[in-house]
Amino acid sequence: MGKLSTHVLDTANGRPAAGVSVALYALDGGARSLVKKDVTNADGRCAAPLLEGESMRPGRYELVFGAGAYFAAAGVALPEPRFIDEVTIAFGIAHADQNYHVPLVVSPWSYSTYRGS
């Protein structure tokens, strides 16, 4: 079986983003249900996969990252409202037997992602 993992990199400060809240939601039509909540560790990663084993199923998902709260806690002067606050990445899992790694590369002014393995 495959697994879903993530990590967050703070490009404004050139380091892993520790203490970022991460929420994983499953999408089913118009319904959105919380699957798991976590917080990134000192390496900017969740300690365990967000999905693995029987919970790893094909479908549509969203990852929601508390990037604005992370930068505010780090003492970054941010405007109100924040330009980057909660970052939502909507993605699909087509093959439950593959690994899906969905990282967030973020600053207070931009973000990007990609599919890793």
Backbone atoms as SQL, in Angstrom:
CREATE TABLE atoms (id INTEGER PRIMARY KEY, chain TEXT, resi INTEGER, resn TEXT, atom TEXT, x REAL, y REAL, z REAL);
INSERT INTO atoms VALUES
  (1, 'A', 1, 'MET', 'N', 0.833, -1.192, 0.000),
  (2, 'A', 1, 'MET', 'CA', 0.000, 0.000, 0.000),
  (3, 'A', 1, 'MET', 'C', 0.871, 1.245, 0.000),
  (4, 'A', 2, 'GLY', 'N', 0.321, 2.311, -0.550),
  (5, 'A', 2, 'GLY', 'CA', 1.027, 3.582, -0.595),
  (6, 'A', 2, 'GLY', 'C', 0.776, 4.401, 0.654),
  (7, 'A', 3, 'LYS', 'N', 1.247, 5.652, 0.608),
  (8, 'A', 3, 'LYS', 'CA', 1.038, 6.556, 1.733),
  (9, 'A', 3, 'LYS', 'C', 1.005, 7.987, 1.226),
  (10, 'A', 4, 'LEU', 'N', 0.426, 8.864, 2.052),
  (11, 'A', 4, 'LEU', 'CA', 0.386, 10.295, 1.783),
  (12, 'A', 4, 'LEU', 'C', 1.202, 10.990, 2.862),
  (13, 'A', 5, 'SER', 'N', 2.135, 11.829, 2.436),
  (14, 'A', 5, 'SER', 'CA', 2.942, 12.598, 3.376),
  (15, 'A', 5, 'SER', 'C', 3.070, 14.034, 2.886),
  (16, 'A', 6, 'THR', 'N', 3.572, 14.899, 3.769),
  (17, 'A', 6, 'THR', 'CA', 3.774, 16.302, 3.417),
  (18, 'A', 6, 'THR', 'C', 4.930, 16.860, 4.218),
  (19, 'A', 7, 'HIS', 'N', 5.418, 17.996, 3.805),
  (20, 'A', 7, 'HIS', 'CA', 6.325, 18.787, 4.624),
  (21, 'A', 7, 'HIS', 'C', 6.210, 20.236, 4.171),
  (22, 'A', 8, 'VAL', 'N', 6.680, 21.141, 5.032),
  (23, 'A', 8, 'VAL', 'CA', 6.561, 22.569, 4.759),
  (24, 'A', 8, 'VAL', 'C', 7.942, 23.203, 4.859),
  (25, 'A', 9, 'LEU', 'N', 8.293, 23.951, 3.816),
  (26, 'A', 9, 'LEU', 'CA', 9.570, 24.654, 3.782),
  (27, 'A', 9, 'LEU', 'C', 9.318, 26.161, 3.770),
  (28, 'A', 10, 'ASP', 'N', 9.956, 26.863, 4.685),
  (29, 'A', 10, 'ASP', 'CA', 9.859, 28.317, 4.823),
  (30, 'A', 10, 'ASP', 'C', 10.955, 28.931, 3.957),
  (31, 'A', 11, 'THR', 'N', 10.597, 29.408, 2.760),
  (32, 'A', 11, 'THR', 'CA', 11.605, 29.959, 1.849),
  (33, 'A', 11, 'THR', 'C', 12.024, 31.369, 2.232),
  (34, 'A', 12, 'ALA', 'N', 11.221, 32.070, 3.029),
  (35, 'A', 12, 'ALA', 'CA', 11.597, 33.415, 3.461),
  (36, 'A', 12, 'ALA', 'C', 12.789, 33.363, 4.414),
  (37, 'A', 13, 'ASN', 'N', 12.873, 32.287, 5.202),
  (38, 'A', 13, 'ASN', 'CA', 13.947, 32.156, 6.182),
  (39, 'A', 13, 'ASN', 'C', 14.899, 31.008, 5.878),
  (40, 'A', 14, 'GLY', 'N', 14.660, 30.284, 4.795),
  (41, 'A', 14, 'GLY', 'CA', 15.567, 29.212, 4.386),
  (42, 'A', 14, 'GLY', 'C', 15.649, 28.068, 5.366),
  (43, 'A', 15, 'ARG', 'N', 14.478, 27.598, 5.851),
  (44, 'A', 15, 'ARG', 'CA', 14.487, 26.518, 6.847),
  (45, 'A', 15, 'ARG', 'C', 13.178, 25.730, 6.786),
  (46, 'A', 16, 'PRO', 'N', 13.177, 24.544, 7.401),
  (47, 'A', 16, 'PRO', 'CA', 11.908, 23.828, 7.538),
  (48, 'A', 16, 'PRO', 'C', 10.966, 24.651, 8.421),
  (49, 'A', 17, 'ALA', 'N', 9.680, 24.548, 8.151),
  (50, 'A', 17, 'ALA', 'CA', 8.680, 25.301, 8.917),
  (51, 'A', 17, 'ALA', 'C', 8.112, 24.412, 10.020),
  (52, 'A', 18, 'ALA', 'N', 8.596, 24.600, 11.231),
  (53, 'A', 18, 'ALA', 'CA', 8.138, 23.826, 12.384),
  (54, 'A', 18, 'ALA', 'C', 6.934, 24.510, 13.013),
  (55, 'A', 19, 'GLY', 'N', 5.945, 23.717, 13.413),
  (56, 'A', 19, 'GLY', 'CA', 4.779, 24.256, 14.106),
  (57, 'A', 19, 'GLY', 'C', 3.649, 24.707, 13.209),
  (58, 'A', 20, 'VAL', 'N', 3.642, 24.274, 11.965),
  (59, 'A', 20, 'VAL', 'CA', 2.556, 24.624, 11.039),
  (60, 'A', 20, 'VAL', 'C', 1.419, 23.620, 11.214),
  (61, 'A', 21, 'SER', 'N', 0.207, 24.128, 11.412),
  (62, 'A', 21, 'SER', 'CA', -0.944, 23.230, 11.496),
  (63, 'A', 21, 'SER', 'C', -1.265, 22.702, 10.104),
  (64, 'A', 22, 'VAL', 'N', -1.610, 21.427, 10.050),
  (65, 'A', 22, 'VAL', 'CA', -1.955, 20.751, 8.796),
  (66, 'A', 22, 'VAL', 'C', -3.269, 20.002, 9.022),
  (67, 'A', 23, 'ALA', 'N', -4.225, 20.226, 8.140),
  (68, 'A', 23, 'ALA', 'CA', -5.495, 19.495, 8.203),
  (69, 'A', 23, 'ALA', 'C', -5.729, 18.824, 6.856),
  (70, 'A', 24, 'LEU', 'N', -6.081, 17.552, 6.897),
  (71, 'A', 24, 'LEU', 'CA', -6.395, 16.790, 5.694),
  (72, 'A', 24, 'LEU', 'C', -7.900, 16.547, 5.660),
  (73, 'A', 25, 'TYR', 'N', -8.510, 16.888, 4.528),
  (74, 'A', 25, 'TYR', 'CA', -9.941, 16.675, 4.321),
  (75, 'A', 25, 'TYR', 'C', -10.158, 15.758, 3.127),
  (76, 'A', 26, 'ALA', 'N', -11.146, 14.891, 3.214),
  (77, 'A', 26, 'ALA', 'CA', -11.603, 14.088, 2.081),
  (78, 'A', 26, 'ALA', 'C', -12.788, 14.826, 1.472),
  (79, 'A', 27, 'LEU', 'N', -12.836, 14.860, 0.141),
  (80, 'A', 27, 'LEU', 'CA', -13.918, 15.521, -0.572),
  (81, 'A', 27, 'LEU', 'C', -14.787, 14.463, -1.240),
  (82, 'A', 28, 'ASP', 'N', -16.088, 14.616, -1.082),
  (83, 'A', 28, 'ASP', 'CA', -17.038, 13.682, -1.695),
  (84, 'A', 28, 'ASP', 'C', -18.204, 14.506, -2.212),
  (85, 'A', 29, 'GLY', 'N', -18.157, 14.808, -3.512),
  (86, 'A', 29, 'GLY', 'CA', -19.158, 15.701, -4.071),
  (87, 'A', 29, 'GLY', 'C', -18.993, 17.068, -3.431),
  (88, 'A', 30, 'GLY', 'N', -20.041, 17.583, -2.798),
  (89, 'A', 30, 'GLY', 'CA', -19.958, 18.861, -2.112),
  (90, 'A', 30, 'GLY', 'C', -19.575, 18.738, -0.653),
  (91, 'A', 31, 'ALA', 'N', -19.433, 17.521, -0.155),
  (92, 'A', 31, 'ALA', 'CA', -19.117, 17.315, 1.261),
  (93, 'A', 31, 'ALA', 'C', -17.607, 17.306, 1.480),
  (94, 'A', 32, 'ARG', 'N', -17.207, 17.843, 2.621),
  (95, 'A', 32, 'ARG', 'CA', -15.797, 17.901, 3.008),
  (96, 'A', 32, 'ARG', 'C', -15.713, 17.366, 4.435),
  (97, 'A', 33, 'SER', 'N', -14.950, 16.300, 4.637),
  (98, 'A', 33, 'SER', 'CA', -14.854, 15.724, 5.982),
  (99, 'A', 33, 'SER', 'C', -13.394, 15.657, 6.434),
  (100, 'A', 34, 'LEU', 'N', -13.181, 16.049, 7.688),
  (101, 'A', 34, 'LEU', 'CA', -11.838, 16.043, 8.266),
  (102, 'A', 34, 'LEU', 'C', -11.369, 14.610, 8.441),
  (103, 'A', 35, 'VAL', 'N', -10.177, 14.331, 7.929),
  (104, 'A', 35, 'VAL', 'CA', -9.571, 13.005, 8.059),
  (105, 'A', 35, 'VAL', 'C', -8.534, 13.004, 9.174),
  (106, 'A', 36, 'LYS', 'N', -7.707, 14.058, 9.217),
  (107, 'A', 36, 'LYS', 'CA', -6.628, 14.080, 10.194),
  (108, 'A', 36, 'LYS', 'C', -6.117, 15.501, 10.370),
  (109, 'A', 37, 'LYS', 'N', -5.705, 15.824, 11.591),
  (110, 'A', 37, 'LYS', 'CA', -5.019, 17.080, 11.902),
  (111, 'A', 37, 'LYS', 'C', -3.654, 16.745, 12.468),
  (112, 'A', 38, 'ASP', 'N', -2.677, 17.598, 12.175),
  (113, 'A', 38, 'ASP', 'CA', -1.329, 17.393, 12.689),
  (114, 'A', 38, 'ASP', 'C', -0.621, 18.740, 12.740),
  (115, 'A', 39, 'VAL', 'N', 0.593, 18.749, 13.252),
  (116, 'A', 39, 'VAL', 'CA', 1.447, 19.929, 13.300),
  (117, 'A', 39, 'VAL', 'C', 2.833, 19.485, 12.873),
  (118, 'A', 40, 'THR', 'N', 3.498, 20.293, 12.052),
  (119, 'A', 40, 'THR', 'CA', 4.823, 19.909, 11.573),
  (120, 'A', 40, 'THR', 'C', 5.858, 19.956, 12.695),
  (121, 'A', 41, 'ASN', 'N', 6.829, 19.059, 12.593),
  (122, 'A', 41, 'ASN', 'CA', 7.904, 18.964, 13.589),
  (123, 'A', 41, 'ASN', 'C', 9.076, 19.872, 13.206),
  (124, 'A', 42, 'ALA', 'N', 10.204, 19.736, 13.883),
  (125, 'A', 42, 'ALA', 'CA', 11.374, 20.587, 13.653),
  (126, 'A', 42, 'ALA', 'C', 11.917, 20.468, 12.231),
  (127, 'A', 43, 'ASP', 'N', 11.633, 19.352, 11.573),
  (128, 'A', 43, 'ASP', 'CA', 12.073, 19.145, 10.189),
  (129, 'A', 43, 'ASP', 'C', 11.008, 19.618, 9.192),
  (130, 'A', 44, 'GLY', 'N', 9.917, 20.222, 9.682),
  (131, 'A', 44, 'GLY', 'CA', 8.851, 20.693, 8.799),
  (132, 'A', 44, 'GLY', 'C', 7.951, 19.587, 8.291),
  (133, 'A', 45, 'ARG', 'N', 8.034, 18.415, 8.904),
  (134, 'A', 45, 'ARG', 'CA', 7.265, 17.254, 8.463),
  (135, 'A', 45, 'ARG', 'C', 6.273, 16.815, 9.537),
  (136, 'A', 46, 'CYS', 'N', 5.256, 16.116, 9.110),
  (137, 'A', 46, 'CYS', 'CA', 4.372, 15.443, 10.061),
  (138, 'A', 46, 'CYS', 'C', 5.087, 14.168, 10.496),
  (139, 'A', 47, 'ALA', 'N', 4.938, 13.802, 11.758),
  (140, 'A', 47, 'ALA', 'CA', 5.674, 12.666, 12.316),
  (141, 'A', 47, 'ALA', 'C', 5.303, 11.340, 11.661),
  (142, 'A', 48, 'ALA', 'N', 4.077, 11.222, 11.168),
  (143, 'A', 48, 'ALA', 'CA', 3.600, 9.981, 10.542),
  (144, 'A', 48, 'ALA', 'C', 2.868, 10.345, 9.247),
  (145, 'A', 49, 'PRO', 'N', 2.736, 9.382, 8.336),
  (146, 'A', 49, 'PRO', 'CA', 1.968, 9.655, 7.116),
  (147, 'A', 49, 'PRO', 'C', 0.542, 10.103, 7.450),
  (148, 'A', 50, 'LEU', 'N', 0.004, 10.962, 6.619),
  (149, 'A', 50, 'LEU', 'CA', -1.371, 11.420, 6.801),
  (150, 'A', 50, 'LEU', 'C', -2.369, 10.337, 6.420),
  (151, 'A', 51, 'LEU', 'N', -2.015, 9.539, 5.447),
  (152, 'A', 51, 'LEU', 'CA', -2.797, 8.364, 5.048),
  (153, 'A', 51, 'LEU', 'C', -1.832, 7.220, 4.799),
  (154, 'A', 52, 'GLU', 'N', -2.244, 6.026, 5.167),
  (155, 'A', 52, 'GLU', 'CA', -1.482, 4.819, 4.837),
  (156, 'A', 52, 'GLU', 'C', -2.361, 3.611, 5.109),
  (157, 'A', 53, 'GLY', 'N', -1.961, 2.481, 4.588),
  (158, 'A', 53, 'GLY', 'CA', -2.712, 1.243, 4.818),
  (159, 'A', 53, 'GLY', 'C', -4.123, 1.344, 4.274),
  (160, 'A', 54, 'GLU', 'N', -5.083, 0.893, 5.065),
  (161, 'A', 54, 'GLU', 'CA', -6.484, 0.863, 4.637),
  (162, 'A', 54, 'GLU', 'C', -7.079, 2.259, 4.438),
  (163, 'A', 55, 'SER', 'N', -6.515, 3.268, 5.107),
  (164, 'A', 55, 'SER', 'CA', -7.060, 4.627, 4.959),
  (165, 'A', 55, 'SER', 'C', -6.625, 5.290, 3.655),
  (166, 'A', 56, 'MET', 'N', -5.631, 4.719, 2.979),
  (167, 'A', 56, 'MET', 'CA', -5.146, 5.262, 1.710),
  (168, 'A', 56, 'MET', 'C', -6.073, 4.803, 0.593),
  (169, 'A', 57, 'ARG', 'N', -6.953, 5.705, 0.171),
  (170, 'A', 57, 'ARG', 'CA', -7.946, 5.366, -0.861),
  (171, 'A', 57, 'ARG', 'C', -7.920, 6.387, -1.984),
  (172, 'A', 58, 'PRO', 'N', -8.223, 5.968, -3.197),
  (173, 'A', 58, 'PRO', 'CA', -8.358, 6.935, -4.286),
  (174, 'A', 58, 'PRO', 'C', -9.465, 7.933, -3.968),
  (175, 'A', 59, 'GLY', 'N', -9.282, 9.139, -4.443),
  (176, 'A', 59, 'GLY', 'CA', -10.304, 10.162, -4.247),
  (177, 'A', 59, 'GLY', 'C', -9.708, 11.555, -4.283),
  (178, 'A', 60, 'ARG', 'N', -10.564, 12.531, -3.988),
  (179, 'A', 60, 'ARG', 'CA', -10.162, 13.934, -3.969),
  (180, 'A', 60, 'ARG', 'C', -9.970, 14.368, -2.513),
  (181, 'A', 61, 'TYR', 'N', -8.929, 15.156, -2.299),
  (182, 'A', 61, 'TYR', 'CA', -8.560, 15.583, -0.955),
  (183, 'A', 61, 'TYR', 'C', -8.143, 17.050, -0.965),
  (184, 'A', 62, 'GLU', 'N', -8.097, 17.631, 0.233),
  (185, 'A', 62, 'GLU', 'CA', -7.533, 18.959, 0.438),
  (186, 'A', 62, 'GLU', 'C', -6.610, 18.921, 1.642),
  (187, 'A', 63, 'LEU', 'N', -5.480, 19.564, 1.499),
  (188, 'A', 63, 'LEU', 'CA', -4.591, 19.839, 2.621),
  (189, 'A', 63, 'LEU', 'C', -4.703, 21.328, 2.921),
  (190, 'A', 64, 'VAL', 'N', -4.905, 21.673, 4.178),
  (191, 'A', 64, 'VAL', 'CA', -5.001, 23.076, 4.579),
  (192, 'A', 64, 'VAL', 'C', -3.885, 23.347, 5.591),
  (193, 'A', 65, 'PHE', 'N', -3.020, 24.292, 5.243),
  (194, 'A', 65, 'PHE', 'CA', -1.852, 24.629, 6.046),
  (195, 'A', 65, 'PHE', 'C', -2.054, 25.992, 6.702),
  (196, 'A', 66, 'GLY', 'N', -1.751, 26.109, 7.974),
  (197, 'A', 66, 'GLY', 'CA', -1.847, 27.374, 8.700),
  (198, 'A', 66, 'GLY', 'C', -0.586, 28.208, 8.537),
  (199, 'A', 67, 'ALA', 'N', -0.299, 28.614, 7.314),
  (200, 'A', 67, 'ALA', 'CA', 0.940, 29.339, 7.017),
  (201, 'A', 67, 'ALA', 'C', 0.971, 30.729, 7.644),
  (202, 'A', 68, 'GLY', 'N', -0.130, 31.446, 7.590),
  (203, 'A', 68, 'GLY', 'CA', -0.169, 32.796, 8.156),
  (204, 'A', 68, 'GLY', 'C', 0.094, 32.792, 9.651),
  (205, 'A', 69, 'ALA', 'N', -0.513, 31.858, 10.362),
  (206, 'A', 69, 'ALA', 'CA', -0.295, 31.747, 11.805),
  (207, 'A', 69, 'ALA', 'C', 1.165, 31.398, 12.106),
  (208, 'A', 70, 'TYR', 'N', 1.760, 30.551, 11.260),
  (209, 'A', 70, 'TYR', 'CA', 3.174, 30.201, 11.432),
  (210, 'A', 70, 'TYR', 'C', 4.057, 31.446, 11.313),
  (211, 'A', 71, 'PHE', 'N', 3.861, 32.239, 10.261),
  (212, 'A', 71, 'PHE', 'CA', 4.695, 33.435, 10.077),
  (213, 'A', 71, 'PHE', 'C', 4.439, 34.466, 11.172),
  (214, 'A', 72, 'ALA', 'N', 3.197, 34.615, 11.603),
  (215, 'A', 72, 'ALA', 'CA', 2.883, 35.545, 12.695),
  (216, 'A', 72, 'ALA', 'C', 3.582, 35.110, 13.978),
  (217, 'A', 73, 'ALA', 'N', 3.561, 33.805, 14.286),
  (218, 'A', 73, 'ALA', 'CA', 4.220, 33.290, 15.489),
  (219, 'A', 73, 'ALA', 'C', 5.733, 33.457, 15.409),
  (220, 'A', 74, 'ALA', 'N', 6.272, 33.478, 14.179),
  (221, 'A', 74, 'ALA', 'CA', 7.712, 33.655, 13.986),
  (222, 'A', 74, 'ALA', 'C', 8.115, 35.127, 14.071),
  (223, 'A', 75, 'GLY', 'N', 7.145, 36.018, 14.276),
  (224, 'A', 75, 'GLY', 'CA', 7.446, 37.432, 14.430),
  (225, 'A', 75, 'GLY', 'C', 7.525, 38.219, 13.141),
  (226, 'A', 76, 'VAL', 'N', 7.062, 37.634, 12.042),
  (227, 'A', 76, 'VAL', 'CA', 7.076, 38.334, 10.762),
  (228, 'A', 76, 'VAL', 'C', 5.972, 39.399, 10.780),
  (229, 'A', 77, 'ALA', 'N', 6.321, 40.623, 10.392),
  (230, 'A', 77, 'ALA', 'CA', 5.331, 41.695, 10.307),
  (231, 'A', 77, 'ALA', 'C', 4.448, 41.440, 9.085),
  (232, 'A', 78, 'LEU', 'N', 3.186, 41.158, 9.342),
  (233, 'A', 78, 'LEU', 'CA', 2.250, 40.818, 8.270),
  (234, 'A', 78, 'LEU', 'C', 1.141, 41.859, 8.198),
  (235, 'A', 79, 'PRO', 'N', 0.657, 42.144, 6.992),
  (236, 'A', 79, 'PRO', 'CA', -0.479, 43.062, 6.874),
  (237, 'A', 79, 'PRO', 'C', -1.759, 42.372, 7.331),
  (238, 'A', 80, 'GLU', 'N', -2.784, 43.157, 7.621),
  (239, 'A', 80, 'GLU', 'CA', -4.112, 42.602, 7.915),
  (240, 'A', 80, 'GLU', 'C', -5.063, 43.081, 6.854),
  (241, 'A', 81, 'PRO', 'N', -5.738, 42.235, 6.142),
  (242, 'A', 81, 'PRO', 'CA', -5.606, 40.787, 6.276),
  (243, 'A', 81, 'PRO', 'C', -4.283, 40.297, 5.676),
  (244, 'A', 82, 'ARG', 'N', -3.881, 39.116, 6.114),
  (245, 'A', 82, 'ARG', 'CA', -2.636, 38.515, 5.619),
  (246, 'A', 82, 'ARG', 'C', -2.777, 38.172, 4.142),
  (247, 'A', 83, 'PHE', 'N', -1.706, 38.382, 3.380),
  (248, 'A', 83, 'PHE', 'CA', -1.733, 38.003, 1.965),
  (249, 'A', 83, 'PHE', 'C', -1.799, 36.488, 1.825),
  (250, 'A', 84, 'ILE', 'N', -0.899, 35.767, 2.507),
  (251, 'A', 84, 'ILE', 'CA', -0.947, 34.310, 2.564),
  (252, 'A', 84, 'ILE', 'C', -1.378, 33.953, 3.981),
  (253, 'A', 85, 'ASP', 'N', -2.507, 33.284, 4.106),
  (254, 'A', 85, 'ASP', 'CA', -2.995, 32.911, 5.431),
  (255, 'A', 85, 'ASP', 'C', -3.127, 31.397, 5.473),
  (256, 'A', 86, 'GLU', 'N', -4.293, 30.866, 5.221),
  (257, 'A', 86, 'GLU', 'CA', -4.441, 29.419, 5.090),
  (258, 'A', 86, 'GLU', 'C', -4.196, 29.047, 3.634),
  (259, 'A', 87, 'VAL', 'N', -3.313, 28.091, 3.427),
  (260, 'A', 87, 'VAL', 'CA', -3.027, 27.608, 2.077),
  (261, 'A', 87, 'VAL', 'C', -3.755, 26.286, 1.907),
  (262, 'A', 88, 'THR', 'N', -4.630, 26.240, 0.908),
  (263, 'A', 88, 'THR', 'CA', -5.380, 25.022, 0.611),
  (264, 'A', 88, 'THR', 'C', -4.877, 24.435, -0.697),
  (265, 'A', 89, 'ILE', 'N', -4.486, 23.174, -0.635),
  (266, 'A', 89, 'ILE', 'CA', -4.043, 22.458, -1.834),
  (267, 'A', 89, 'ILE', 'C', -5.046, 21.334, -2.089),
  (268, 'A', 90, 'ALA', 'N', -5.757, 21.446, -3.195),
  (269, 'A', 90, 'ALA', 'CA', -6.710, 20.405, -3.598),
  (270, 'A', 90, 'ALA', 'C', -5.990, 19.470, -4.560),
  (271, 'A', 91, 'PHE', 'N', -6.108, 18.177, -4.332),
  (272, 'A', 91, 'PHE', 'CA', -5.390, 17.205, -5.152),
  (273, 'A', 91, 'PHE', 'C', -6.160, 15.894, -5.189),
  (274, 'A', 92, 'GLY', 'N', -5.754, 15.022, -6.082),
  (275, 'A', 92, 'GLY', 'CA', -6.385, 13.719, -6.200),
  (276, 'A', 92, 'GLY', 'C', -5.400, 12.591, -6.011),
  (277, 'A', 93, 'ILE', 'N', -5.889, 11.509, -5.437),
  (278, 'A', 93, 'ILE', 'CA', -5.122, 10.267, -5.332),
  (279, 'A', 93, 'ILE', 'C', -5.786, 9.280, -6.274),
  (280, 'A', 94, 'ALA', 'N', -5.065, 8.894, -7.302),
  (281, 'A', 94, 'ALA', 'CA', -5.609, 7.975, -8.300),
  (282, 'A', 94, 'ALA', 'C', -5.266, 6.523, -7.981),
  (283, 'A', 95, 'HIS', 'N', -4.115, 6.307, -7.347),
  (284, 'A', 95, 'HIS', 'CA', -3.621, 4.945, -7.118),
  (285, 'A', 95, 'HIS', 'C', -3.211, 4.772, -5.652),
  (286, 'A', 96, 'ALA', 'N', -3.998, 4.039, -4.900),
  (287, 'A', 96, 'ALA', 'CA', -3.744, 3.866, -3.468),
  (288, 'A', 96, 'ALA', 'C', -2.462, 3.092, -3.173),
  (289, 'A', 97, 'ASP', 'N', -1.904, 2.425, -4.158),
  (290, 'A', 97, 'ASP', 'CA', -0.683, 1.657, -3.938),
  (291, 'A', 97, 'ASP', 'C', 0.582, 2.479, -4.197),
  (292, 'A', 98, 'GLN', 'N', 0.420, 3.763, -4.526),
  (293, 'A', 98, 'GLN', 'CA', 1.572, 4.630, -4.769),
  (294, 'A', 98, 'GLN', 'C', 1.757, 5.604, -3.620),
  (295, 'A', 99, 'ASN', 'N', 2.981, 6.131, -3.511),
  (296, 'A', 99, 'ASN', 'CA', 3.260, 7.169, -2.522),
  (297, 'A', 99, 'ASN', 'C', 2.955, 8.533, -3.117),
  (298, 'A', 100, 'TYR', 'N', 2.282, 9.368, -2.335),
  (299, 'A', 100, 'TYR', 'CA', 1.990, 10.745, -2.713),
  (300, 'A', 100, 'TYR', 'C', 2.597, 11.637, -1.639),
  (301, 'A', 101, 'HIS', 'N', 3.512, 12.491, -2.059),
  (302, 'A', 101, 'HIS', 'CA', 4.130, 13.450, -1.154),
  (303, 'A', 101, 'HIS', 'C', 3.752, 14.828, -1.671),
  (304, 'A', 102, 'VAL', 'N', 3.066, 15.618, -0.835),
  (305, 'A', 102, 'VAL', 'CA', 2.555, 16.930, -1.256),
  (306, 'A', 102, 'VAL', 'C', 3.194, 17.993, -0.360),
  (307, 'A', 103, 'PRO', 'N', 4.354, 18.504, -0.757),
  (308, 'A', 103, 'PRO', 'CA', 5.021, 19.511, 0.060),
  (309, 'A', 103, 'PRO', 'C', 4.477, 20.908, -0.219),
  (310, 'A', 104, 'LEU', 'N', 4.682, 21.789, 0.748),
  (311, 'A', 104, 'LEU', 'CA', 4.349, 23.202, 0.601),
  (312, 'A', 104, 'LEU', 'C', 5.633, 23.998, 0.766),
  (313, 'A', 105, 'VAL', 'N', 5.957, 24.794, -0.238),
  (314, 'A', 105, 'VAL', 'CA', 7.089, 25.711, -0.203),
  (315, 'A', 105, 'VAL', 'C', 6.464, 27.096, -0.094),
  (316, 'A', 106, 'VAL', 'N', 6.722, 27.814, 1.020),
  (317, 'A', 106, 'VAL', 'CA', 5.917, 29.000, 1.314),
  (318, 'A', 106, 'VAL', 'C', 6.735, 30.154, 1.887),
  (319, 'A', 107, 'SER', 'N', 6.287, 31.357, 1.584),
  (320, 'A', 107, 'SER', 'CA', 6.766, 32.598, 2.205),
  (321, 'A', 107, 'SER', 'C', 5.516, 33.411, 2.543),
  (322, 'A', 108, 'PRO', 'N', 5.646, 34.546, 3.195),
  (323, 'A', 108, 'PRO', 'CA', 4.453, 35.350, 3.467),
  (324, 'A', 108, 'PRO', 'C', 3.785, 35.891, 2.204),
  (325, 'A', 109, 'TRP', 'N', 4.467, 35.756, 1.036),
  (326, 'A', 109, 'TRP', 'CA', 3.976, 36.370, -0.198),
  (327, 'A', 109, 'TRP', 'C', 3.738, 35.399, -1.341),
  (328, 'A', 110, 'SER', 'N', 4.121, 34.135, -1.173),
  (329, 'A', 110, 'SER', 'CA', 3.930, 33.177, -2.265),
  (330, 'A', 110, 'SER', 'C', 4.025, 31.764, -1.746),
  (331, 'A', 111, 'TYR', 'N', 3.537, 30.815, -2.569),
  (332, 'A', 111, 'TYR', 'CA', 3.695, 29.405, -2.247),
  (333, 'A', 111, 'TYR', 'C', 3.648, 28.581, -3.518),
  (334, 'A', 112, 'SER', 'N', 4.173, 27.364, -3.400),
  (335, 'A', 112, 'SER', 'CA', 4.095, 26.412, -4.506),
  (336, 'A', 112, 'SER', 'C', 4.086, 25.000, -3.926),
  (337, 'A', 113, 'THR', 'N', 3.741, 24.068, -4.777),
  (338, 'A', 113, 'THR', 'CA', 3.705, 22.666, -4.388),
  (339, 'A', 113, 'THR', 'C', 4.066, 21.822, -5.604),
  (340, 'A', 114, 'TYR', 'N', 4.217, 20.544, -5.394),
  (341, 'A', 114, 'TYR', 'CA', 4.471, 19.595, -6.472),
  (342, 'A', 114, 'TYR', 'C', 4.181, 18.215, -5.930),
  (343, 'A', 115, 'ARG', 'N', 4.118, 17.227, -6.805),
  (344, 'A', 115, 'ARG', 'CA', 3.949, 15.858, -6.327),
  (345, 'A', 115, 'ARG', 'C', 5.321, 15.211, -6.210),
  (346, 'A', 116, 'GLY', 'N', 5.671, 14.871, -4.998),
  (347, 'A', 116, 'GLY', 'CA', 6.904, 14.133, -4.755),
  (348, 'A', 116, 'GLY', 'C', 6.559, 12.668, -4.589),
  (349, 'A', 117, 'SER', 'N', 7.507, 11.889, -4.156),
  (350, 'A', 117, 'SER', 'CA', 7.243, 10.451, -3.983),
  (351, 'A', 117, 'SER', 'C', 7.602, 9.992, -2.587);
